[in-house]
Amino acid sequence: MKHEIDSEKHYHNLTKTIEGTAWILCDAIHTMAEKGIVPNDQTDNDLTSRLAQRLAEIFEVISECEEPEIIDFAADKMLETAGNQQEQLLQYLARYMGDNPLYKRIYENYHDKG
């Protein structure tokens, strides 16, 4: 019984963390897309591109989650957060993170609902 409660609590905490992270990433990606900021770690003085690269790395870390249910949850939350900017989100992700499993799930979920 205690293990079940701990497991439920852990799952709830994990989904809340993923939900918040997805919201932050989606908002950041929206800003990067609007401002034409490209993720690039090789630029010496362009701090915005380096920051965008770090955000892309956070996106990558989420995609490495081994639980398909969590990847689906993150994808759904990113689409939900994007609202009427979903096409812009997909275009930016396709351009800079197209081989990422989380992007692929976002793409699939978008087209499944469309």
N, C-alpha and C positions, 0 to 999 in steps of 0.2 A: 504494500500500500504506500509506504513512504517513498519507495523507489519510483512508483508511478507518479506521485505528486511532484517529486524532484524532476522527473523527466518532463512532465507537463510544464513546470515552471521554467525549465531550461529552454524548452521549445518556444514558449511565449517570449522569453527574454531574447532569444535568437531572432525570432521574427520581428520583434520591435526594433532590434539593432539593424537588421537588414532593411526594414521599412525606412528608418531614419537615414541610413546610408544611401539608399536608393533615391530618396528625396534630395539629399545634398548633391549627389552625383548628377542627377537629372538637371537640377538647377544650374550647376556648374557647366555641364555640357551645353545647355541652352545658351548660357552666356558666351561660352567659347565659340559656338556656332554663329551667334549673332555678330560677334566681334572679329571673326575670322582667325581665332587663335588656334594654332596647330601644335599638338603635342610633339615636343622635340627636346631631347636631353642634350643634344650636341651643340646647341646655340650657346655661345659664351656669355653674351650680355642680355639675352632676351629672357627675362625672368618669367614673363607670362607663359612662354612656351615650355619652360622648365616646370612651372606649376601645373600646366595642362598635362605634362607627361606624368607627374605624380598622381594626378587624378585618374589618368588612364591606367596607371599601375594599381590603384585601388579597385577600379573596375575589373582588372585582371584577377586580383585576389578574390573578389566575390565569385568570379566565374569558376574558380578552382574548388569551390565547395563541392563535396562529393554527394550531396543529397539533392537529387533532381527536384524534390518538392521545394527546397529553398531557392534553387535557381528559378523555378517557375514563379515563386512568390516575388523574388527580386525583379524579374522581368515584368510581371503584372504591375508592381508598384512603380516601376520606371515609366511604363505606359500611362498609368493612372496619373502620375505626377506631371507628365508631359502634356496632358490634356489635349488642347487643339494644336499643340506643337509636335505631335507624334511623328509626322513626316519629316520635320526638321531633325528631330532626334535620330530617326532611322538613317537619314542621309549622312549625318555627321558620324555616327557610329560605323556605318558601312565604309566610309572613307578612311577612318583612322583606327578602327577596331574590328574590321570585318571578319577576321579569322577567330574572333573570340567566341567561346561557347555561350556566354551570356548574351552577346549581341544576337547570335543565331536564335536563341530562345525568344528574345524580344521580337525579332523579325517574324518568327513563326506565330507567336501569340498575337501579334498585330494583324497578320493576315488571316488567322483563324477567326478573329472577332470581326474582321472587315467584311 
